[in-house]
Amino acid sequence: MPKPIIAQKSPCPLEVEAGQVYFWCACGKSKRQPYCDGSHTASGFNPLRVAEAEAKTVYLCACKQTITPPYCDGSHTKL
């Protein structure tokens, strides 16, 4: 599988609403980071669904190197 593109070297904070569905870009090609815009087509990557039970702030990975996708795990600090 190909490596994803590093979109940025810091997480993307996102205020999520309870029950709302979001799609996280896994390939790094989206122009709407951290959201998927369909740029992954034929890349071998698929977006990940994000849906939280309660409204809160989440930090989504933008470097695409996290081992806990779609959430930031600090991997960007090692790039």
LINPECOR-V49693 format. One record per run of one state. SS is the DSSP state (alpha for helix, beta for strand, coil for the rest). FROM is the first residue (numbers start at 1). TO is the last residue. If there is no record, write none. Layout:
# LINPECOR-V49693
ss->[SS:SS]
from->[FROM:FROM]
to->[TO:TO]
This chain:
# LINPECOR-V49693
ss->[coil:beta:coil:beta:coil:beta:coil:beta:coil:beta:coil:beta:coil:alpha:coil]
from->[1:12:17:21:25:35:36:48:52:56:61:71:72:75:79]
to->[11:16:20:24:34:35:47:51:55:60:70:71:74:78:79]
